[in-house]
Amino acid sequence: MRRKLTPDAQSTFSDGDAWSSRGSCNVTPGTLRILDAAANRAREGIRLLEDFVHFICDDRRLTGHLKQLRLDLTSTLLRLPGESILACREPEAEVGAKLSTDAAFERADIDALVAANFKRLQEALRALEEFGKTLDKTLDKTIDPEFSSEIEQLRSRSYTLERAVDATKRNKDRLAGVRLYVLIDGRESADAFETLAQQLIEAGVHALQLRDKKLNDRELLARARLLRHLTQDAETLFIMNDRPDLAALAHADGVHIGQEELAVNDVRRVVGPRMLIGVSTHSLEQAGQAVLDGADYLGLGPTFPSGTKRFDDFPGLEFLRQVRQEIQLPAFAIGGITGKNLQQVLATGIRRVAVSGAILGCKDPIAAVREILNMLR
């Protein structure tokens, strides 16, 4: 069983408290020095990443995941023969201390710093995993045979967190100016659809999502390709709802999926690495999972009762507050939002909204767009 640690149990190996002696040790000093160096690199890497996500990204949820990774690593390392490892430590005689390159002292920017330390962490975990396998065979029941397996699981978690951290910082930049997201259907004709879409684009809508359950696939793809044509040279993003296949065929900027549609990893196989993937979420747990799954942005709701979709439960404004406090991946409040209740949404800290009836149900959609855009500034 992995020993549970409290957040205060943060002693480093150099303190001599993080590891305890487990009896006789039959491995070479060189192997123990490798384990010592790898363990230190891993702990150092996680701490730097944790500080970045905490103080720069201000993402409480990802900070918690990295902190737990650090605690779990510390717990696993408690099984190593600490006194033997410390006895073999020779920092002043390390060959690597005298070998360095200019690149080791340079970082182009914060992104390069984060990427380098994720690699530092993963390489260190790999060394612990592989050399830990030799300990499994040579120490007489002084170490759990699952040591290397647990290190492997930690390494796998680090890859998931690397993707989530990268998506958060990358999409905060990519979607920095995207605040008003409008859902439109295919209209009764292609001409009517083109007229409406062009008006919304010219009015300054930041993203248009094509969502229509009535058109057949050929008609829906035709509308999607038309919307792609209209937004090609505009600043408005084109998002396809539910259909990654049609999004790929129409070369959309993104695709939006719900909790009952394909999983994010399956959608990614269809649309490729660059297309945005949005995920509808209805609870803090779903939102947190979507981040780990690789979503590029979140839909949060429903916030209020809506005329376009029925729900039994309404997470409401409290859900928006929770996500704003915990998660920094771009998120859009959705569900019954209008110019009349938008201030309540903004009061939660969420400043991105997805609307439909608030604009399409108005006599003057353009005026409605301008009103909401003014409130979102």
C-alpha positions as CSV (number, residue, x, y, z in Angstrom):
1,M,0.0,0.0,0.0
2,R,1.2,3.5,-0.8
3,R,1.9,5.5,2.3
4,K,-0.4,8.6,2.4
5,L,1.2,11.9,2.9
6,T,-0.2,15.2,4.1
7,P,0.6,18.4,2.3
8,D,3.0,19.2,5.1
9,A,5.1,16.0,4.5
10,Q,7.3,17.8,1.9
11,S,10.8,16.9,3.1
12,T,13.4,16.5,0.4
13,F,15.8,13.6,0.2
14,S,18.7,15.7,1.4
15,D,16.9,16.1,4.7
16,G,17.2,12.4,5.3
17,D,13.6,12.2,6.4
18,A,11.8,11.4,3.2
19,W,13.4,7.9,3.0
20,S,13.9,5.4,5.8
21,S,16.4,2.5,5.9
22,R,14.8,-0.7,4.8
23,G,17.6,-3.1,5.7
24,S,20.5,-4.5,3.8
25,C,21.1,-3.2,0.3
26,N,22.8,-5.4,-2.4
27,V,22.9,-3.0,-5.3
28,T,25.9,-0.9,-6.5
29,P,26.5,2.6,-5.3
30,G,26.2,3.7,-8.9
31,T,22.6,2.5,-9.1
32,L,21.7,4.2,-5.9
33,R,23.3,7.4,-7.2
34,I,21.2,7.2,-10.3
35,L,18.0,6.7,-8.2
36,D,19.0,9.7,-6.0
37,A,19.6,12.0,-9.0
38,A,16.4,10.9,-10.8
39,A,14.3,11.3,-7.7
40,N,15.7,14.8,-7.1
41,R,15.1,15.9,-10.7
42,A,11.5,14.6,-10.7
43,R,10.7,16.4,-7.4
44,E,12.3,19.6,-8.7
45,G,10.5,19.4,-12.0
46,I,7.1,18.9,-10.4
47,R,7.6,21.8,-8.0
48,L,8.5,24.2,-10.8
49,L,5.5,23.1,-12.8
50,E,3.2,23.4,-9.8
51,D,4.4,26.9,-9.2
52,F,3.8,27.9,-12.8
53,V,0.3,26.6,-12.9
54,H,-0.5,28.1,-9.5
55,F,1.1,31.6,-9.8
56,I,1.0,32.2,-13.6
57,C,-1.9,30.2,-14.9
58,D,-3.9,30.7,-11.7
59,D,-5.5,27.3,-12.3
60,R,-6.5,25.7,-8.9
61,R,-7.6,22.4,-10.5
62,L,-4.4,21.7,-12.4
63,T,-2.4,22.9,-9.4
64,G,-4.1,20.3,-7.3
65,H,-3.4,17.6,-9.8
66,L,0.3,18.5,-9.9
67,K,0.5,18.7,-6.1
68,Q,-1.1,15.2,-5.8
69,L,1.4,13.9,-8.3
70,R,4.2,15.2,-6.2
71,L,2.7,13.7,-3.0
72,D,2.2,10.3,-4.7
73,L,5.8,10.4,-6.0
74,T,7.0,11.2,-2.5
75,S,5.0,8.3,-1.1
76,T,6.4,5.8,-3.6
77,L,9.9,7.0,-3.0
78,L,9.6,6.3,0.7
79,R,10.1,2.6,-0.2
80,L,13.6,3.2,-1.3
81,P,16.6,2.5,1.0
82,G,17.1,6.1,2.0
83,E,20.1,5.9,4.3
84,S,22.0,3.8,1.7
85,I,21.2,6.3,-1.0
86,L,22.3,9.3,1.0
87,A,25.5,7.5,2.0
88,C,26.4,7.0,-1.7
89,R,25.6,10.6,-2.7
90,E,28.7,12.4,-4.1
91,P,27.4,15.8,-5.4
92,E,30.9,17.3,-5.5
93,A,32.3,14.4,-7.6
94,E,29.5,14.2,-10.1
95,V,30.8,14.0,-13.7
96,G,27.6,15.7,-14.9
97,A,28.2,18.8,-12.7
98,K,31.1,19.7,-15.0
99,L,29.3,19.0,-18.3
100,S,27.0,21.7,-19.5
101,T,25.8,23.4,-22.7
102,D,24.7,27.0,-23.3
103,A,21.1,25.6,-23.8
104,A,21.1,24.4,-20.2
105,F,21.2,28.0,-19.1
106,E,18.8,29.5,-21.6
107,R,15.0,29.4,-22.0
108,A,13.4,31.3,-24.9
109,D,10.3,32.1,-22.8
110,I,7.9,30.7,-20.2
111,D,6.5,28.1,-22.6
112,A,10.0,26.8,-23.3
113,L,10.6,26.6,-19.5
114,V,7.4,24.6,-18.9
115,A,8.1,22.3,-21.8
116,A,11.7,21.6,-20.6
117,N,10.6,20.8,-17.1
118,F,7.8,18.4,-18.2
119,K,10.5,16.6,-20.1
120,R,12.9,16.8,-17.1
121,L,10.2,15.2,-15.0
122,Q,9.3,12.4,-17.5
123,E,12.9,11.5,-18.1
124,A,13.6,11.3,-14.4
125,L,10.5,9.1,-13.8
126,R,11.7,6.8,-16.6
127,A,15.1,6.4,-15.0
128,L,13.4,5.7,-11.6
129,E,11.1,3.1,-13.3
130,E,13.9,1.3,-15.2
131,F,16.5,1.2,-12.4
132,G,13.8,0.5,-9.9
133,K,13.3,-2.8,-11.7
134,T,16.8,-3.9,-10.7
135,L,16.0,-3.1,-7.1
136,D,12.9,-5.3,-7.2
137,K,15.2,-8.2,-8.0
138,T,18.2,-7.5,-5.7
139,L,16.8,-6.2,-2.4
140,D,15.6,-8.9,-0.1
141,K,12.0,-7.9,0.4
142,T,13.1,-4.4,1.3
143,I,11.1,-2.8,-1.5
144,D,7.6,-3.4,-2.9
145,P,7.8,-5.1,-6.3
146,E,5.2,-2.7,-7.5
147,F,7.6,0.3,-7.2
148,S,8.4,0.4,-10.9
149,S,4.8,-0.1,-11.8
150,E,3.7,2.9,-9.7
151,I,6.4,5.1,-11.1
152,E,5.2,4.1,-14.6
153,Q,1.6,5.2,-13.6
154,L,3.0,8.5,-12.4
155,R,4.8,9.0,-15.7
156,S,1.6,8.4,-17.6
157,R,-0.2,10.9,-15.4
158,S,2.5,13.5,-16.2
159,Y,1.8,13.1,-19.9
160,T,-1.9,13.8,-19.3
161,L,-1.1,16.9,-17.2
162,E,1.4,18.1,-19.8
163,R,-1.4,18.1,-22.4
164,A,-3.8,19.8,-20.1
165,V,-1.4,22.6,-19.0
166,D,-0.4,23.2,-22.7
167,A,-4.1,23.4,-23.8
168,T,-4.9,25.8,-21.0
169,K,-2.1,28.3,-21.8
170,R,-2.4,27.9,-25.6
171,N,-6.1,28.3,-25.8
172,K,-6.2,31.2,-23.4
173,D,-4.1,33.0,-26.1
174,R,-5.9,31.5,-29.1
175,L,-9.4,32.4,-27.8
176,A,-8.4,35.6,-25.9
177,G,-10.7,37.8,-28.1
178,V,-13.5,35.3,-28.4
179,R,-16.3,36.2,-26.1
180,L,-19.6,36.1,-28.1
181,Y,-20.4,32.7,-29.5
182,V,-23.7,32.4,-31.4
183,L,-25.5,29.1,-32.3
184,I,-27.4,29.1,-35.6
185,D,-29.4,26.5,-37.5
186,G,-29.4,25.9,-41.2
187,R,-32.5,28.1,-41.8
188,E,-35.2,27.3,-44.3
189,S,-33.0,27.9,-47.3
190,A,-29.4,28.3,-48.1
191,D,-30.0,32.0,-49.1
192,A,-31.6,32.8,-45.8
193,F,-28.8,31.0,-44.0
194,E,-26.1,33.0,-45.9
195,T,-27.9,36.3,-45.3
196,L,-28.1,35.7,-41.5
197,A,-24.6,34.4,-41.2
198,Q,-23.1,37.3,-43.2
199,Q,-25.0,39.8,-41.0
200,L,-23.7,38.2,-37.8
201,I,-20.1,38.1,-39.1
202,E,-20.3,41.8,-40.1
203,A,-21.8,42.7,-36.7
204,G,-18.7,41.3,-35.0
205,V,-19.8,37.9,-33.6
206,H,-16.6,36.1,-32.5
207,A,-17.7,32.5,-33.2
208,L,-20.6,30.9,-35.1
209,Q,-21.7,27.3,-34.3
210,L,-23.8,25.5,-36.9
211,R,-26.3,23.3,-35.1
212,D,-29.2,21.7,-36.9
213,K,-31.0,18.5,-36.2
214,K,-33.5,18.7,-39.1
215,L,-31.3,18.9,-42.2
216,N,-30.1,15.7,-43.8
217,D,-26.3,15.2,-44.0
218,R,-25.9,16.5,-47.5
219,E,-27.7,19.7,-46.8
220,L,-25.9,20.1,-43.5
221,L,-22.5,19.7,-45.1
222,A,-23.5,22.2,-47.8
223,R,-24.4,24.8,-45.1
224,A,-21.2,24.0,-43.3
225,R,-19.1,24.6,-46.4
226,L,-21.0,27.8,-47.1
227,L,-20.3,29.0,-43.5
228,R,-16.6,28.1,-44.0
229,H,-16.6,30.2,-47.2
230,L,-18.2,33.2,-45.4
231,T,-15.8,33.1,-42.4
232,Q,-12.7,32.2,-44.4
233,D,-11.3,35.7,-44.5
234,A,-13.2,37.0,-41.4
235,E,-12.2,37.0,-37.7
236,T,-15.2,34.9,-36.9
237,L,-14.6,31.3,-36.0
238,F,-16.7,28.5,-37.5
239,I,-17.6,25.7,-35.1
240,M,-19.6,22.6,-36.2
241,N,-21.9,21.0,-33.6
242,D,-21.7,17.3,-32.8
243,R,-20.3,16.2,-36.1
244,P,-16.5,15.8,-36.3
245,D,-16.9,14.1,-39.7
246,L,-18.6,17.1,-41.2
247,A,-16.3,19.5,-39.4
248,A,-13.3,17.8,-41.0
249,L,-15.0,17.8,-44.5
250,A,-15.9,21.5,-44.2
251,H,-12.5,22.5,-42.7
252,A,-14.2,24.1,-39.7
253,D,-12.2,25.9,-37.0
254,G,-13.7,23.6,-34.4
255,V,-16.2,21.1,-33.4
256,H,-18.4,21.0,-30.3
257,I,-19.5,17.8,-28.5
258,G,-21.7,16.9,-25.6
259,Q,-21.5,14.4,-22.8
260,E,-23.2,11.7,-24.9
261,E,-21.3,12.3,-28.1
262,L,-17.9,10.8,-29.1
263,A,-15.1,11.1,-26.5
264,V,-12.5,13.9,-27.1
265,N,-9.7,11.4,-28.0
266,D,-11.9,9.8,-30.7
267,V,-12.9,13.3,-32.1
268,R,-9.2,14.2,-32.2
269,R,-8.5,11.2,-34.4
270,V,-11.1,12.5,-36.9
271,V,-10.4,16.2,-36.9
272,G,-6.6,16.2,-36.4
273,P,-4.3,18.1,-34.0
274,R,-5.2,21.8,-34.9
275,M,-9.0,21.9,-34.8
276,L,-10.6,23.2,-31.7
277,I,-12.7,20.8,-29.7
278,G,-15.3,22.2,-27.3
279,V,-17.1,20.1,-24.7
280,S,-20.5,20.8,-23.0
281,T,-20.3,20.3,-19.3
282,H,-22.9,20.4,-16.5
283,S,-20.9,19.9,-13.4
284,L,-17.5,20.9,-12.0
285,E,-16.4,17.2,-12.2
286,Q,-17.3,17.1,-15.9
287,A,-15.5,20.3,-16.6
288,G,-12.4,19.0,-14.8
289,Q,-12.5,15.8,-16.7
290,A,-12.9,17.6,-20.1
291,V,-9.7,19.5,-19.3
292,L,-7.8,16.3,-18.7
293,D,-9.3,14.7,-21.8
294,G,-7.8,17.4,-24.0
295,A,-10.7,19.8,-24.6
296,D,-9.7,23.2,-26.0
297,Y,-12.7,25.1,-24.4
298,L,-15.7,24.3,-22.3
299,G,-19.4,25.0,-22.6
300,L,-21.0,25.6,-19.1
301,G,-24.6,25.2,-18.5
302,P,-27.4,25.4,-18.8
303,T,-27.4,28.6,-16.9
304,F,-31.0,29.6,-17.3
305,P,-34.0,27.8,-18.9
306,S,-33.7,27.9,-22.6
307,G,-36.2,27.9,-25.5
308,T,-33.9,25.8,-27.7
309,K,-33.1,22.9,-25.4
310,R,-34.7,21.2,-22.4
311,F,-32.9,20.1,-19.3
312,D,-34.1,18.5,-16.1
313,D,-31.5,20.2,-14.0
314,F,-29.9,23.6,-14.1
315,P,-26.4,24.0,-12.7
316,G,-27.0,27.7,-12.9
317,L,-24.8,30.6,-11.8
318,E,-23.2,28.7,-9.0
319,F,-21.6,26.3,-11.5
320,L,-20.2,29.2,-13.4
321,R,-18.6,30.5,-10.2
322,Q,-17.1,27.1,-9.4
323,V,-15.5,26.8,-12.8
324,R,-14.2,30.3,-12.7
325,Q,-12.5,29.7,-9.4
326,E,-11.0,26.3,-10.3
327,I,-10.3,26.2,-14.1
328,Q,-8.7,28.6,-16.5
329,L,-9.4,26.8,-19.8
330,P,-11.6,29.1,-21.9
331,A,-15.2,28.6,-20.9
332,F,-18.5,29.8,-22.3
333,A,-21.7,30.1,-20.3
334,I,-24.7,28.8,-22.2
335,G,-28.4,28.4,-21.7
336,G,-31.1,31.0,-21.7
337,I,-28.6,33.9,-21.6
338,T,-30.0,37.3,-22.8
339,G,-29.1,40.9,-22.5
340,K,-31.4,41.1,-19.5
341,N,-29.6,38.5,-17.4
342,L,-26.1,38.8,-18.8
343,Q,-24.9,40.9,-15.9
344,Q,-25.7,38.0,-13.5
345,V,-23.4,35.8,-15.7
346,L,-20.6,38.4,-15.7
347,A,-20.8,38.7,-11.9
348,T,-19.6,35.1,-11.6
349,G,-16.3,36.0,-13.4
350,I,-17.2,34.2,-16.6
351,R,-16.9,36.7,-19.5
352,R,-17.6,34.4,-22.5
353,V,-21.2,33.5,-23.5
354,A,-22.9,31.3,-26.1
355,V,-26.3,32.4,-27.1
356,S,-29.0,31.7,-29.7
357,G,-32.5,33.0,-29.0
358,A,-31.1,36.2,-27.4
359,I,-30.1,37.2,-30.9
360,L,-31.9,35.1,-33.5
361,G,-35.3,35.7,-31.7
362,C,-35.0,39.4,-31.9
363,K,-36.5,41.6,-34.6
364,D,-33.1,43.3,-35.0
365,P,-30.4,40.6,-34.5
366,I,-27.6,43.1,-35.3
367,A,-28.7,45.5,-32.5
368,A,-28.8,42.5,-30.1
369,V,-25.3,41.5,-31.1
370,R,-24.0,45.0,-30.5
371,E,-25.7,45.3,-27.1
372,I,-24.2,42.0,-25.9
373,L,-20.7,42.8,-27.3
374,N,-20.8,46.1,-25.4
375,M,-21.6,44.3,-22.2
376,L,-18.8,41.8,-22.7
377,R,-16.1,44.4,-23.1
